[in-house]
Amino acid sequence: MYASAKSAAVLGVDAYIVDVEVDIAHRVPAFYVVGLPDNAVKESRERVMSAIKNSGYPFPQGRITVNLAPADIRKEGSAFDLPIAIAILAAAGSIAVDGLGKFVIAGELGLDGAISKIRGILPIALAAKKEGIPAVIVPKDNIKEASIVGVDAYPVETLRDVVEILEGKSLISPFRLDIKDVFEMGQLSKYYDFSDVRGQEHAKRALEIAAAGAHNILMIGPPGAGKTMLARRFPGILPPMTLEEALETTKIHSVAGVLPSDTALLTERPFRAPHHTISYAGLVGGGAYPRPGEVSLAHNGVLFLDELPEFQRNVLEVLRQPLEDGVVTISRAAITLSFPAKFTLMAAMNPCPCGYFGDPYHQCTCTLTQVKKYRAKISGPLLDRIDMHIEVPSVPYKKLAGEPTGESSEKIRARVVEARLIQQQRFKDIKGVYANAHMNTKLIRKFCKLDSDGEEILKLAMTKLGLSARAYDRILKLSRTIADLEHSDEIKPHHVAEAVQYRSLDRELWA
């Protein structure tokens, strides 16, 4: 007796269709699962057996062989519980099923036959659509993400629900949402607003430039100066996500298992702020079968690292590849996977261990040796990938007690969007470059030309401030972004002068 059901397995941030084949032979009772299953799939034997019995169906006697094809790719997770149970019931003749191949089925079974939420449903539904399979049967808690890809999605809570759908006896209707409608409804901003921030006009201006040119930024200042407050408002001035970016971001969160049940599509740019005790694998992803880490969960959004020197040095160093390439590659003996990791890095730190080095309101208790050791925790190669580093000083009492006077995030975002449109036009024929921050040396020489006055200001700054060689290209890119914000085709001397301010800490902190 033979039956086959369709399911899917997640590989990286995508999924592929898996045929769940079941053969029941009249031999000594046994239950085998083949096709490179991991431990979670092997353990499904006990869950499936109990779920079938407790749902009121007889469990067939004989040798049951379950094959997950293709057999050369390892299968992991509990999503195969449900299709295995359905295929067993169909092979045993316990249910009358016609057209089982018209559904992709995925879900974890409890011993009582209840169906639990699983991760990766969005890429599974996308795989079904790609293969021309018209419907998916998924756990009720996953229904929102499954319903936006253009296939009929059936929400189920128990094994009996699935059987009734397949036999045509169910009252459960397929669920389908228009992804464009979901996207447009989610475009209303829910971010914190920059108008809440008192003072820090210099820092706000720097963040506007960072958003306009996709520049990574480091904020340095004493405790309580507002670094974290500024960072949490930064996503609100970034350009709105496109539909393609929203779908890609949602896929990553679905695979990682962190997509809320009531969310069909992530329409706001992610803001991830991992604690400084995070491990290497937690930041970039990992595991025997790798899952996305924080750098991938921040894809198309912001990765905020507060107390930067407190992170382990080896953890910080792994940021180099994603900052450079926009992807993170994880290799294991059996497989190599790449996860998207295109994000804006925001980092914050105190100037010294006690936090008050150079602060006019508090006395620093650190020795010069302690200060140097603290700052040396951040390597030159990592700093080389951060275009801007700015001071965020303590806010005077007068500004704290006064009414907020700053611009709203909406006004700042409008200028940022205009600057990004200029850059999109500039780089429309250049693959992989969509903002000024991504320019290489060749593009910098082409698009960041200075007049004689601008050259003189930059030369003077390099000499007088003792700026490092790495600061040269960064200043040119920042100058280009500042000019874009002013809709200027040419980089003028005052653009260069402002850009130098966002690199002048090179000499003070890192030289």
C-alpha positions as CSV (number, residue, x, y, z in Angstrom):
1,M,0.0,0.0,0.0
2,Y,1.5,3.3,-1.1
3,A,0.6,7.0,-0.9
4,S,2.5,10.3,-1.4
5,A,2.0,13.8,-0.1
6,K,3.7,17.1,-0.8
7,S,5.6,19.1,1.8
8,A,8.6,21.4,1.7
9,A,11.9,21.9,3.5
10,V,13.7,25.1,4.2
11,L,17.3,25.6,3.0
12,G,18.8,29.0,3.9
13,V,16.0,31.5,3.3
14,D,14.3,29.5,0.5
15,A,12.4,26.3,0.4
16,Y,12.1,23.3,-2.0
17,I,9.3,20.8,-2.5
18,V,9.7,17.4,-0.8
19,D,7.7,14.3,-1.7
20,V,6.7,12.4,1.4
21,E,6.3,8.8,0.2
22,V,4.8,6.1,2.4
23,D,4.8,2.4,1.8
24,I,3.0,-0.1,4.2
25,A,4.1,-3.7,3.8
26,H,2.5,-6.8,5.5
27,R,5.5,-7.7,7.6
28,V,6.7,-7.4,11.2
29,P,5.6,-4.0,12.5
30,A,8.3,-1.3,12.2
31,F,8.5,2.4,11.3
32,Y,11.4,3.7,9.3
33,V,12.1,7.3,8.0
34,V,14.7,7.6,5.3
35,G,15.8,10.4,3.0
36,L,18.4,12.1,5.2
37,P,16.2,13.1,8.2
38,D,17.7,14.8,11.2
39,N,16.8,13.9,14.8
40,A,13.6,16.0,14.9
41,V,12.3,14.2,11.8
42,K,13.3,10.8,13.2
43,E,11.4,11.6,16.4
44,S,8.3,12.3,14.4
45,R,7.6,8.6,14.4
46,E,6.4,8.8,18.0
47,R,4.4,12.0,17.5
48,V,2.7,10.7,14.4
49,M,1.8,7.4,15.9
50,S,0.2,9.0,19.0
51,A,-1.5,11.8,17.0
52,I,-3.2,9.3,14.6
53,K,-4.4,7.1,17.5
54,N,-5.6,10.1,19.6
55,S,-7.4,11.6,16.6
56,G,-9.6,8.5,16.4
57,Y,-7.9,6.8,13.4
58,P,-6.5,3.2,13.5
59,F,-2.7,3.1,13.2
60,P,-1.8,0.6,10.5
61,Q,0.0,-2.6,11.4
62,G,3.0,-3.7,9.3
63,R,6.3,-2.2,8.2
64,I,5.9,1.5,7.4
65,T,8.6,3.1,5.3
66,V,8.6,6.9,4.9
67,N,10.9,8.3,2.2
68,L,11.5,12.1,2.0
69,A,12.6,12.8,-1.6
70,P,14.9,14.2,-2.8
71,A,17.0,11.9,-0.6
72,D,20.3,13.6,-1.1
73,I,19.4,16.8,0.9
74,R,19.1,16.6,4.6
75,K,15.7,17.4,6.1
76,E,15.4,19.0,9.5
77,G,12.6,20.3,11.8
78,S,9.2,19.1,12.8
79,A,7.3,20.4,9.7
80,F,7.1,16.9,8.3
81,D,4.9,15.5,11.1
82,L,1.7,16.4,9.4
83,P,2.4,15.3,5.8
84,I,3.8,12.0,7.2
85,A,0.6,11.4,9.2
86,I,-1.6,12.2,6.2
87,A,0.4,10.0,3.8
88,I,0.2,7.1,6.3
89,L,-3.6,7.4,6.6
90,A,-3.9,7.6,2.8
91,A,-1.7,4.5,2.3
92,A,-3.6,2.6,4.9
93,G,-6.9,3.5,3.3
94,S,-8.2,5.1,6.5
95,I,-9.2,8.2,4.6
96,A,-10.6,8.7,1.1
97,V,-8.4,11.2,-0.5
98,D,-8.4,12.4,-4.1
99,G,-5.9,14.9,-5.4
100,L,-3.4,14.9,-2.5
101,G,-0.7,16.3,-4.8
102,K,-2.7,19.6,-5.1
103,F,-1.7,20.6,-1.6
104,V,1.6,21.4,0.2
105,I,1.2,20.3,3.8
106,A,3.4,21.3,6.7
107,G,3.0,21.4,10.5
108,E,4.1,19.9,13.8
109,L,1.9,17.4,15.5
110,G,1.2,17.1,19.2
111,L,0.5,13.8,20.8
112,D,-3.2,14.7,20.9
113,G,-3.3,15.5,17.2
114,A,-3.1,19.3,17.7
115,I,-1.0,21.2,15.1
116,S,1.6,23.7,16.2
117,K,3.2,26.7,14.6
118,I,6.5,26.1,12.6
119,R,9.1,28.3,11.2
120,G,9.7,29.0,7.5
121,I,6.1,28.9,6.2
122,L,6.5,31.9,3.9
123,P,9.3,30.4,1.8
124,I,7.3,27.1,1.9
125,A,4.3,28.9,0.4
126,L,6.5,30.6,-2.2
127,A,8.0,27.2,-3.2
128,A,4.4,25.9,-3.7
129,K,3.6,28.8,-5.9
130,K,6.8,28.4,-7.9
131,E,6.0,24.7,-8.5
132,G,2.4,25.5,-9.6
133,I,0.8,23.8,-6.5
134,P,-2.4,25.8,-5.9
135,A,-2.9,25.3,-2.1
136,V,-1.1,24.9,1.2
137,I,-2.3,23.5,4.5
138,V,-0.5,25.1,7.4
139,P,-0.9,25.7,11.1
140,K,-3.5,28.3,12.0
141,D,-0.8,30.5,13.7
142,N,1.1,30.6,10.4
143,I,-1.8,31.5,8.2
144,K,-1.1,35.2,7.7
145,E,2.4,34.7,6.2
146,A,1.1,31.8,4.0
147,S,-1.8,33.8,2.6
148,I,0.1,36.7,0.8
149,V,1.9,34.8,-1.9
150,G,-1.0,34.0,-4.2
151,V,-2.0,30.4,-3.2
152,D,-5.0,29.2,-1.2
153,A,-3.9,28.8,2.4
154,Y,-6.0,26.6,4.7
155,P,-5.6,27.2,8.4
156,V,-5.8,24.0,10.5
157,E,-5.6,23.3,14.2
158,T,-5.9,19.5,14.4
159,L,-5.2,16.4,12.3
160,R,-8.9,15.9,11.8
161,D,-9.2,19.4,10.2
162,V,-6.7,18.4,7.6
163,V,-8.5,15.1,6.8
164,E,-11.8,16.9,6.4
165,I,-10.3,19.4,4.0
166,L,-8.8,16.6,1.9
167,E,-12.0,14.6,1.9
168,G,-14.0,17.7,0.9
169,K,-16.1,17.7,4.1
170,S,-14.6,20.8,5.8
171,L,-16.2,24.1,6.4
172,I,-12.7,25.8,6.6
173,S,-12.4,28.3,3.8
174,P,-9.1,29.0,2.1
175,F,-7.4,32.3,3.2
176,R,-5.8,34.6,0.7
177,L,-4.6,38.2,1.1
178,D,-3.5,40.7,-1.5
179,I,0.1,41.4,-0.8
180,K,-0.1,44.9,-2.3
181,D,-3.0,45.8,0.0
182,V,-1.1,44.4,3.0
183,F,2.0,46.3,2.1
184,E,0.2,49.6,1.6
185,M,-1.7,49.3,4.9
186,G,1.5,48.6,6.7
187,Q,3.2,51.7,5.4
188,L,1.9,53.9,8.2
189,S,5.0,54.7,10.3
190,K,5.0,53.4,13.9
191,Y,8.6,54.6,14.6
192,Y,9.6,56.9,17.5
193,D,9.9,60.5,16.3
194,F,13.0,62.7,16.2
195,S,10.9,65.6,17.5
196,D,11.0,63.9,21.0
197,V,14.8,64.4,21.2
198,R,15.9,67.6,23.0
199,G,19.1,69.2,21.8
200,Q,21.7,67.1,19.9
201,E,21.2,69.1,16.7
202,H,24.6,68.1,15.5
203,A,23.9,64.4,16.0
204,K,20.5,64.7,14.3
205,R,22.2,66.3,11.3
206,A,24.7,63.5,11.2
207,L,22.0,60.8,11.3
208,E,20.2,62.5,8.5
209,I,23.4,62.3,6.4
210,A,23.9,58.7,7.4
211,A,20.4,57.8,6.3
212,A,20.7,59.7,3.1
213,G,23.9,57.9,2.0
214,A,23.5,54.6,3.8
215,H,26.6,55.4,5.9
216,N,27.5,53.4,9.0
217,I,27.9,55.5,12.0
218,L,29.5,55.4,15.5
219,M,28.2,57.7,18.3
220,I,30.6,58.5,21.2
221,G,29.4,60.1,24.3
222,P,28.8,59.8,28.1
223,P,26.0,57.8,29.6
224,G,22.6,59.4,29.4
225,A,23.5,61.7,26.5
226,G,20.8,60.2,24.2
227,K,22.7,57.8,22.0
228,T,20.2,55.0,22.3
229,M,17.3,57.4,22.0
230,L,18.7,58.7,18.7
231,A,19.4,55.2,17.4
232,R,15.9,54.0,18.0
233,R,14.5,56.9,16.0
234,F,16.9,56.3,13.1
235,P,14.8,53.7,11.2
236,G,12.0,56.3,11.0
237,I,14.0,58.6,8.7
238,L,15.2,55.8,6.4
239,P,13.4,55.5,3.0
240,P,10.3,53.3,3.2
241,M,10.9,49.6,2.2
242,T,9.9,48.5,-1.2
243,L,7.6,45.5,-1.6
244,E,10.5,43.4,-2.7
245,E,12.5,44.4,0.4
246,A,9.5,43.7,2.7
247,L,9.0,40.2,1.3
248,E,12.8,39.4,1.6
249,T,12.9,40.7,5.2
250,T,9.7,38.7,6.1
251,K,11.2,35.5,4.7
252,I,14.3,35.8,6.9
253,H,12.2,36.4,10.0
254,S,9.9,33.5,9.1
255,V,12.9,31.1,8.7
256,A,14.3,32.3,12.0
257,G,11.0,31.7,13.7
258,V,10.6,35.2,15.0
259,L,7.8,36.4,12.8
260,P,4.7,37.3,15.0
261,S,1.6,35.1,14.3
262,D,-0.5,38.2,13.6
263,T,1.9,39.6,11.0
264,A,1.6,38.8,7.3
265,L,4.3,41.1,6.0
266,L,7.0,43.2,7.7
267,T,6.6,46.6,6.2
268,E,8.9,48.6,8.6
269,R,12.6,48.4,8.5
270,P,14.0,46.1,11.2
271,F,15.8,47.5,14.2
272,R,18.0,44.9,16.0
273,A,19.8,45.7,19.1
274,P,21.6,42.6,20.5
275,H,23.1,42.6,23.9
276,H,26.9,42.9,24.1
277,T,27.1,39.3,25.6
278,I,25.9,37.9,22.2
279,S,27.9,35.0,20.8
280,Y,29.5,34.6,17.4
281,A,26.8,32.3,16.2
282,G,24.1,34.6,17.6
283,L,25.3,37.6,15.7
284,V,26.1,36.0,12.2
285,G,24.0,32.9,12.5
286,G,25.0,29.3,13.0
287,G,24.0,25.9,14.2
288,A,24.5,22.4,12.8
289,Y,22.0,23.5,10.1
290,P,22.6,27.3,10.1
291,R,19.8,29.7,10.9
292,P,19.9,33.5,10.5
293,G,21.7,35.6,13.1
294,E,21.2,39.2,14.1
295,V,23.0,40.6,11.1
296,S,20.5,38.8,8.8
297,L,17.5,39.8,11.0
298,A,18.7,43.4,10.5
299,H,18.7,42.9,6.7
300,N,17.2,46.1,5.0
301,G,17.2,47.8,8.4
302,V,19.5,48.8,11.3
303,L,21.8,46.8,13.4
304,F,22.5,48.8,16.6
305,L,25.5,47.8,18.8
306,D,25.3,49.6,22.1
307,E,28.4,49.6,24.3
308,L,30.5,48.6,21.3
309,P,33.8,47.9,23.1
310,E,32.0,45.5,25.5
311,F,31.4,43.1,22.6
312,Q,33.9,40.3,22.3
313,R,36.5,41.2,19.8
314,N,36.1,38.0,17.7
315,V,32.3,38.7,17.6
316,L,33.0,42.2,16.2
317,E,35.5,41.0,13.6
318,V,32.9,38.8,11.9
319,L,31.0,41.9,10.9
320,R,33.6,42.6,8.3
321,Q,32.1,40.3,5.6
322,P,28.5,41.4,5.9
323,L,29.5,45.0,6.0
324,E,31.6,44.6,2.9
325,D,29.4,42.1,0.8
326,G,25.9,42.4,2.2
327,V,25.8,38.7,2.8
328,V,27.0,36.3,5.5
329,T,28.3,32.8,4.4
330,I,28.2,30.0,6.9
331,S,30.0,26.7,6.0
332,R,29.5,23.3,7.6
333,A,30.8,19.9,6.7
334,A,27.6,19.0,4.8
335,I,26.5,22.4,3.5
336,T,27.4,26.0,2.8
337,L,24.6,28.6,3.1
338,S,24.5,32.3,2.5
339,F,22.0,34.7,4.3
340,P,21.3,38.3,3.2
341,A,22.8,40.8,5.6
342,K,22.5,44.3,4.0
343,F,22.1,46.6,6.9
344,T,23.1,50.0,8.3
345,L,25.4,49.6,11.3
346,M,24.8,52.0,14.1
347,A,27.2,51.7,17.1
348,A,27.4,53.6,20.4
349,M,30.1,53.7,23.0
350,N,31.3,55.7,26.0
351,P,34.7,57.5,25.5
352,C,36.2,55.5,28.4
353,P,35.4,52.8,31.0
354,C,33.8,55.2,33.4
355,G,32.1,57.1,30.5
356,Y,33.0,60.7,31.4
357,F,36.3,61.3,29.6
358,G,36.2,64.9,28.3
359,D,32.8,65.5,29.8
360,P,32.5,69.1,31.2
361,Y,29.9,68.1,33.9
362,H,31.6,65.0,35.4
363,Q,35.1,64.1,36.3
364,C,36.7,61.1,34.6
365,T,38.2,58.5,37.0
366,C,40.1,56.5,34.3
367,T,43.8,56.6,33.8
368,L,45.2,57.3,30.3
369,T,46.3,53.7,30.0
370,Q,42.7,52.5,30.8
371,V,41.3,54.9,28.2
372,K,43.7,53.7,25.5
373,K,43.1,50.0,26.3
374,Y,39.3,50.5,26.2
375,R,39.4,52.2,22.8
376,A,41.8,49.7,21.4
377,K,39.1,47.0,21.6
378,I,37.8,48.2,18.3
379,S,40.1,47.2,15.4
380,G,41.2,49.5,12.6
381,P,39.7,47.2,9.9
382,L,36.2,47.4,11.6
383,L,36.5,51.1,12.0
384,D,37.5,51.4,8.4
385,R,34.0,50.2,7.5
386,I,32.3,52.9,9.6
387,D,32.0,56.1,7.6
388,M,31.0,58.5,10.4
389,H,31.9,58.8,14.1
390,I,30.4,61.7,16.0
391,E,30.4,63.1,19.5
392,V,27.1,63.0,21.4
393,P,27.7,65.3,24.4
394,S,25.6,65.6,27.5
395,V,22.5,67.8,27.0
396,P,22.5,71.1,29.1
397,Y,19.7,71.4,31.7
398,K,18.2,74.4,29.8
399,K,17.5,72.3,26.7
400,L,16.3,69.3,28.8
401,A,13.8,71.4,30.6
402,G,12.6,73.3,27.5
403,E,10.1,72.3,24.9
404,P,11.2,70.0,22.0
405,T,12.1,72.2,19.0
406,G,13.5,69.8,16.5
407,E,12.1,68.7,13.2
408,S,9.8,65.7,12.9
409,S,11.0,62.4,11.5
410,E,8.6,62.9,8.6
411,K,10.3,66.1,7.4
412,I,13.8,64.6,7.7
413,R,12.7,61.4,5.9
414,A,11.4,63.5,3.0
415,R,14.8,65.0,2.4
416,V,16.5,61.6,2.8
417,V,14.2,60.1,0.2
418,E,15.0,62.9,-2.3
419,A,18.7,62.3,-1.8
420,R,18.3,58.5,-2.3
421,L,16.4,59.1,-5.5
422,I,19.4,61.2,-6.8
423,Q,21.7,58.3,-5.9
424,Q,19.5,55.7,-7.6
425,Q,19.7,57.7,-10.8
426,R,23.4,58.1,-10.4
427,F,24.1,54.4,-9.9
428,K,21.3,52.9,-12.1
429,D,23.8,51.2,-14.4
430,I,26.1,50.0,-11.7
431,K,25.3,46.6,-10.2
432,G,25.4,46.3,-6.4
433,V,25.7,50.0,-5.7
434,Y,22.5,51.9,-4.7
435,A,23.9,54.6,-2.3
436,N,27.0,56.7,-1.8
437,A,28.3,54.5,1.0
438,H,28.8,51.6,-1.4
439,M,31.1,53.4,-3.8
440,N,34.5,51.9,-4.4
441,T,37.7,53.9,-5.0
442,K,37.0,54.1,-8.8
443,L,33.5,55.4,-8.3
444,I,34.7,57.9,-5.7
445,R,37.1,59.3,-8.2
446,K,34.4,59.6,-10.8
447,F,31.5,61.0,-8.7
448,C,33.3,62.9,-5.9
449,K,35.4,65.4,-7.7
450,L,36.4,68.6,-5.7
451,D,37.2,72.0,-7.0
452,S,40.4,73.8,-5.9
453,D,38.9,75.3,-2.8
454,G,37.4,72.0,-1.7
455,E,40.8,70.3,-2.3
456,E,42.5,72.9,-0.1
457,I,40.1,72.4,2.8
458,L,40.5,68.7,2.6
459,K,44.3,68.9,2.4
460,L,44.3,71.3,5.4
461,A,42.1,69.0,7.4
462,M,44.2,65.9,6.7
463,T,47.4,67.8,7.7
464,K,46.2,69.8,10.8
465,L,43.9,67.1,12.3
466,G,46.2,64.3,11.5
467,L,43.4,62.3,9.8
468,S,44.3,58.8,8.7
469,A,44.4,57.7,5.1
470,R,41.2,55.7,5.5
471,A,39.4,59.0,6.4
472,Y,40.2,60.5,2.9
473,D,37.7,58.4,0.9
474,R,35.1,58.5,3.7
475,I,35.2,62.3,3.7
476,L,34.7,62.4,-0.1
477,K,31.7,60.0,0.1
478,L,30.2,62.1,3.0
479,S,30.7,65.2,1.0
480,R,28.8,63.7,-2.0
481,T,25.9,62.8,0.3
482,I,25.8,66.3,1.8
483,A,25.7,67.8,-1.7
484,D,22.9,65.4,-2.6
485,L,20.8,66.6,0.4
486,E,21.2,70.1,-1.0
487,H,20.4,68.9,-4.6
488,S,23.8,70.1,-5.7
489,D,25.6,68.4,-8.7
490,E,28.9,69.8,-7.5
491,I,30.6,69.2,-4.2
492,K,31.3,72.6,-2.8
493,P,33.8,73.7,-0.1
494,H,31.3,73.9,2.7
495,H,30.2,70.3,1.9
496,V,33.7,69.2,2.5
497,A,34.1,71.3,5.6
498,E,31.0,69.7,7.1
499,A,32.1,66.2,6.2
500,V,35.4,66.7,7.9
501,Q,33.5,67.2,11.2
502,Y,32.3,63.7,11.1
503,R,35.8,62.3,10.8
504,S,37.7,64.6,13.1
505,L,37.5,62.1,15.9
506,D,39.9,59.9,14.0
507,R,42.9,61.7,15.5
508,E,41.5,62.0,19.0
509,L,40.3,58.5,19.4
510,W,42.1,56.1,17.2
511,A,45.4,57.5,16.0
